[in-house]
Amino acid sequence: MPFNNAAERGLRGIALGRKAWLFCGSDRGGQRAAIMYGLITTAKLNDVDPQAWLADVLARINDMPQTRLRELLPWEWKAIREQTKAA
């Protein structure tokens, strides 16, 4: 039986905060929490600092044309940052 330690470690935070998750305030609050958890996990899985990525995305998304929104995806954002640092 194969084991997926990364998935198990990812779920650990959910298990530890299980009681806290019961008090999201409303169904809508629970949905927002799930979306944020998904965004943070996606950033972590792509070796991106979630706080830096979300801060940058939230600061830039309003002024960015729809055709360039792909640049804000964690894996694209990371590649652009690495290219900028190398230049």
C-alpha positions as CSV (number, residue, x, y, z in Angstrom):
1,M,0.0,0.0,0.0
2,P,1.6,3.3,-1.1
3,F,1.9,6.1,1.4
4,N,1.6,9.8,0.7
5,N,3.4,11.6,3.5
6,A,2.8,15.0,1.9
7,A,-0.9,14.5,1.8
8,E,-0.9,13.2,5.4
9,R,1.1,16.2,6.6
10,G,-1.3,18.5,4.7
11,L,-4.3,17.0,6.4
12,R,-2.7,17.2,9.9
13,G,-3.5,21.0,10.2
14,I,-7.2,20.2,9.4
15,A,-7.3,17.5,12.0
16,L,-5.7,19.7,14.7
17,G,-8.0,22.5,14.0
18,R,-11.2,20.5,13.6
19,K,-13.1,22.1,16.5
20,A,-12.1,25.6,15.3
21,W,-13.4,24.8,11.8
22,L,-16.8,24.3,13.3
23,F,-17.1,28.0,14.1
24,C,-16.6,29.7,10.7
25,G,-19.7,31.8,11.5
26,S,-21.8,30.8,8.6
27,D,-21.9,28.6,5.5
28,R,-20.5,31.4,3.5
29,G,-17.7,31.9,6.0
30,G,-16.9,28.2,5.7
31,Q,-16.8,28.4,1.9
32,R,-14.4,31.4,2.2
33,A,-12.2,29.5,4.6
34,A,-12.1,26.5,2.3
35,I,-11.1,28.7,-0.7
36,M,-8.4,30.4,1.3
37,Y,-7.1,27.0,2.6
38,G,-7.0,25.8,-1.0
39,L,-5.1,28.8,-2.2
40,I,-2.6,28.5,0.6
41,T,-2.1,24.8,0.0
42,T,-1.6,25.3,-3.7
43,A,1.0,27.9,-3.0
44,K,2.8,25.6,-0.6
45,L,2.7,22.7,-3.1
46,N,4.4,24.9,-5.6
47,D,7.2,26.0,-3.2
48,V,5.8,29.5,-3.0
49,D,5.5,31.5,0.2
50,P,1.7,31.8,0.6
51,Q,1.9,35.2,2.4
52,A,4.1,36.8,-0.1
53,W,2.2,35.4,-3.1
54,L,-1.3,36.4,-1.7
55,A,-0.1,39.9,-0.8
56,D,1.3,40.4,-4.3
57,V,-1.7,39.0,-6.0
58,L,-4.2,41.0,-4.0
59,A,-2.1,44.2,-4.6
60,R,-2.0,43.6,-8.4
61,I,-5.1,41.8,-9.5
62,N,-7.4,44.8,-9.7
63,D,-5.2,46.6,-12.2
64,M,-4.2,43.6,-14.3
65,P,-6.0,42.9,-17.6
66,Q,-7.9,39.6,-17.8
67,T,-5.5,38.3,-20.5
68,R,-2.6,38.4,-18.0
69,L,-4.3,36.9,-15.0
70,R,-2.5,33.6,-15.7
71,E,0.7,35.3,-14.4
72,L,-0.8,35.4,-10.9
73,L,-1.0,31.6,-10.6
74,P,1.5,30.3,-8.1
75,W,3.7,28.3,-10.5
76,E,3.7,31.2,-13.1
77,W,4.3,33.8,-10.3
78,K,7.3,31.8,-9.1
79,A,8.8,31.4,-12.5
80,I,8.4,35.1,-13.2
81,R,10.1,36.0,-9.8
82,E,13.0,33.6,-10.6
83,Q,13.5,35.1,-14.0
84,T,13.4,38.6,-12.5
85,K,16.0,37.7,-9.9
86,A,18.3,36.1,-12.4
87,A,18.2,39.1,-14.7
